């Protein structure tokens, strides 16, 4: 039979004879296999003409600022893109992750090797578009299996001009990031660009000090009314018949944060990141939410000032970037972590009740608790590294979490915090 050669050494005609048993055995059996490589070149293509391989070959590179070059196969969009490489340890929820605006300017490397299995559906999107710089995975599923699927991951990314690569050693890159910290990288499918050019791009680009919030925030205020669908509601205990008016600052807000607030009885007005605090106070809200968002909190002093003007005047709740902005507005400091927290399985201790919550997290910066003023209490601590994961002050009517309590993707352990925000607003209403 004719066989395509799989190695670089090709023998034109070979005869392989194998005995399953010893020649001296009465049950010995001999078979012969003939393998001919007639008209085959070294790479398995016919010498008479080029034959397309039945598999995709490496056509992309990921070049990291440490000088390492990773060959890969591309999917989604093509071209050249620069970004900060971070790894996410979530086992599921890749669609929620790639539509999380907090990943603006970053390549997301998924440590779970199999991605794309369930395809894409438009009910699970966390924003109106993708803001991440690119997606790095080990194995791209060749088929999808989910009753809600409407298209494949590759088609989805291509339509949104987002680059992706697969068949790359994500375990090795993750270990490098854990040891050396987050690295700037360049993804490219362009053969015209040399490795040296891509390396120079990675070493001259920086994400620190860049205002990424303005690029993901809404441009004008709007009303949000959608609640969590009845089929997906996982915590309907303690709902309030009373309605609370909440102004939500959009620093890159996720849709499920808004759904959970609405499910707890809130009427929500979403405003841009640059919305003046004076305009917020004119709206007479019962509470203000400072949302999640991408990048360095020190790069958005206008947001810090807005938070500072609202503290003490109305109950406030900060999530992720909102937590960091609260920390700075209180006079505290934030710092860039070595490789951050990204995943749906981070343990956090709630110091107020002693419980441990498994949480979804996505941030590269943290608040230094030692820099906070008296009267501000650390309410949650990350059990992996001891970093500050929550703040509160009853006097200043504020609360915050460093992680994502809305479970998109991730566990539901932290969902009751929305009820705590309701109670904070209710207490203030009683006082008034």
Secondary structure as UniProt FT lines:
FT   STRAND          13..19
FT   TURN            23..24
FT   TURN            26..27
FT   STRAND          30..36
FT   TURN            38..39
FT   TURN            42..43
FT   TURN            47..48
FT   STRAND          60..64
FT   TURN            65..66
FT   STRAND          69..77
FT   STRAND          80..88
FT   HELIX           94..98
FT   HELIX           101..103
FT   STRAND          106..110
FT   STRAND          114..115
FT   TURN            117..118
FT   TURN            122..123
FT   STRAND          134..136
FT   STRAND          139..140
FT   TURN            147..148
FT   HELIX           153..159
FT   TURN            160..161
FT   STRAND          163..166
FT   HELIX           170..180
FT   STRAND          183..188
FT   TURN            191..192
FT   HELIX           195..204
FT   TURN            208..209
FT   TURN            214..216
FT   STRAND          222..224
FT   TURN            230..232
FT   TURN            237..238
FT   STRAND          244..249
FT   HELIX           255..263
FT   TURN            264..265
FT   STRAND          266..271
FT   TURN            273..274
FT   HELIX           277..282
FT   TURN            283..284
FT   STRAND          287..290
FT   HELIX           297..299
FT   HELIX           301..310
FT   TURN            311..313
FT   STRAND          315..319
FT   HELIX           321..329
FT   TURN            330..331
FT   STRAND          333..350
FT   TURN            351..353
FT   STRAND          356..368
FT   HELIX           369..371
FT   TURN            374..375
FT   STRAND          377..382
FT   TURN            383..385
FT   STRAND          388..393
FT   TURN            394..397
FT   STRAND          398..401
FT   TURN            405..406
FT   TURN            408..409
FT   TURN            413..416
FT   HELIX           417..431
//
